[in-house]
Amino acid sequence: MTDGLDPDDLFALPGLRRTAPKSGFPAPEMIPQVAYEIVHDELMLDGVSRMNLATFCTTWVDDQARRLMAESLDKNIVDKDEYPQTAELERRGVRMVADLWHAPDPVGTRGTSTTGSSEAAMLGGLAAKFRWRKRGGGAVSSDPQAVASGATPNFVCGPVQVCWEKFARYFDVEIRQIPLRGDRLTMHPDDVAAYCDNNTIMVVPTFGQTFTGLYEDVAGISKALDQLQESSGLDIPIHVDAASGGFLAPFTAPDLIWDFRLPRVKSINASGHKTGLAPLGSGWALWREAADLPDELVFNVDYLGGSMATFNLNFSRPGGQVITQYYDFIRLGRTGYTRVQSQLYRVAQHLTDGLLQLGPFEMIHGGDPQRGIAAVSWRLKQDVGFNLYELSDRLRTRGWLIAAYPLPPDRGDETIMRALIRHGFTIDMADLLLDDIVRGMRQLAKHPQPTPLTREEAGGFTHTATAVVPSKKARPVKKRS
Ligand SMILES: *Cc1c(COP(=O)(O)O)cnc(C)c1O
């Protein structure tokens, strides 16, 4: 008995005799079981995350990871004094990732865990901005490295994830996105120099593009910037956005040079909660050498009588993600990560083969580990009487979320479809998906839409990498993010 109520049947209790409070702060209280049931039941309408092939993020973790997450519910990562071992695991994580990305001195460099790549990207960008300011900030001079006073800093990139547009807006930095020439889908080394000047704080290649999954050619871009330095004296650093490639290539394409092996690469971000396999809320930002992170960005918090450097946008932050990430690192090691990530590519290639057999599709990225992340992206090569938004819509009726979206603005008349292959997506699931694609195509052939569905009518995926949100029909087309 609870408050004189018979808890025998939850659904007959008072809290469930009326609708749940939805606006205005509720006046009455309810027992936890009732409140839980309301929230739990409403969430049944959310998608099944493992069938969401639009997300890059972790949708499967093992039981030990779940346990560690539950056990660390109360651990605040900023409280280094209260939770010194959580802080220690973070420090170990930084050194491990620095080693993975070939930092010259993995123990001595600077790095931090973050809530994800977005925060890590902001930190990398801010460090570049502060280095640029330090370098000049003064009067016009004949030194090409000198910064004209009052000048706006800029950075150069190809088609980037929305976090870079945010960085530009929030921190007053001009974003110079190189348009895609011809049939190019990635930033090309030949195009980079023309966009750089002495206010360029960095070039940002994406190592695992959001649009297509393709790796941008970091080594080629680095070489182009070496040539620029020879001819003009401009020394432009690189920040690599390795949100999803950072925990793939070291295992599945170890000879691909994209990381701190290139001296020009001064900082890298990656999402622990993508291919790092950690639960949501985990990212990493690392600098090549301690000097690449300007001291002005570092705040020292007192820690067990000593002092601990922090550089984050957040203050309080859950510690479980870092703890669980450390668990992943020691549980899998290089051997385990290689095994797990290689399997992703096998599934991607299986899906690619299946798609090609269907006839009307051509691949943009077929899951080649040397070319990009474990994703498959494709387009229609012939007119089949339906478009990819309609196919995406059909697949949604079976619970699959697969993004269909236009390419970046300069190629925006082309539509592509993309499936991210993540830990927990099996060959059998790929076959079920292929069956549903065939079923969808048949239905669309039999019942063509009187007027083809547009992107937003078909559920208009925005291109935000992590949360591909189907928009309501009435909602205007969102700026692709
Ligand atoms: C996912 C992604 C981001 C944003 O990362 P979050 O971890 O979601 O904040 C940035 N850049 C690229 C290339 C991405 O794929």
Ligand as a Chemical Component Dictionary entry (heavy atoms), coordinates in Angstrom:
data_LIG
# 
_chem_comp.id                   LIG 
_chem_comp.type                 NON-POLYMER 
_chem_comp.pdbx_formal_charge   0 
_chem_comp.three_letter_code    LIG 
# 
loop_
_chem_comp_atom.comp_id 
_chem_comp_atom.atom_id 
_chem_comp_atom.alt_atom_id 
_chem_comp_atom.type_symbol 
_chem_comp_atom.charge 
_chem_comp_atom.model_Cartn_x 
_chem_comp_atom.model_Cartn_y 
_chem_comp_atom.model_Cartn_z 
_chem_comp_atom.pdbx_ordinal 
LIG C1 C1 C 0 29.867 13.533 -35.447 1  
LIG C2 C2 C 0 30.808 14.498 -36.002 2  
LIG C3 C3 C 0 31.079 15.686 -35.336 3  
LIG C4 C4 C 0 30.359 16.077 -34.061 4  
LIG O1 O1 O 0 30.695 15.166 -33.080 5  
LIG P1 P1 P 0 29.856 14.972 -31.726 6  
LIG O2 O2 O 0 30.668 13.934 -31.037 7  
LIG O3 O3 O 0 28.516 14.495 -32.141 8  
LIG O4 O4 O 0 29.818 16.267 -31.019 9  
LIG C5 C5 C 0 32.026 16.532 -35.876 10 
LIG N1 N1 N 0 32.657 16.227 -37.014 11 
LIG C6 C6 C 0 32.417 15.077 -37.690 12 
LIG C7 C7 C 0 33.177 14.800 -38.933 13 
LIG C8 C8 C 0 31.486 14.173 -37.215 14 
LIG O5 O5 O 0 31.249 13.043 -37.872 15 
# 
loop_
_chem_comp_bond.comp_id 
_chem_comp_bond.atom_id_1 
_chem_comp_bond.atom_id_2 
_chem_comp_bond.value_order 
_chem_comp_bond.pdbx_ordinal 
LIG C1 C2 SING 1  
LIG C2 C3 SING 2  
LIG C2 C8 DOUB 3  
LIG C3 C4 SING 4  
LIG C3 C5 DOUB 5  
LIG C4 O1 SING 6  
LIG O1 P1 SING 7  
LIG P1 O2 DOUB 8  
LIG P1 O3 SING 9  
LIG P1 O4 SING 10 
LIG C5 N1 SING 11 
LIG N1 C6 DOUB 12 
LIG C6 C7 SING 13 
LIG C6 C8 SING 14 
LIG C8 O5 SING 15 
# 
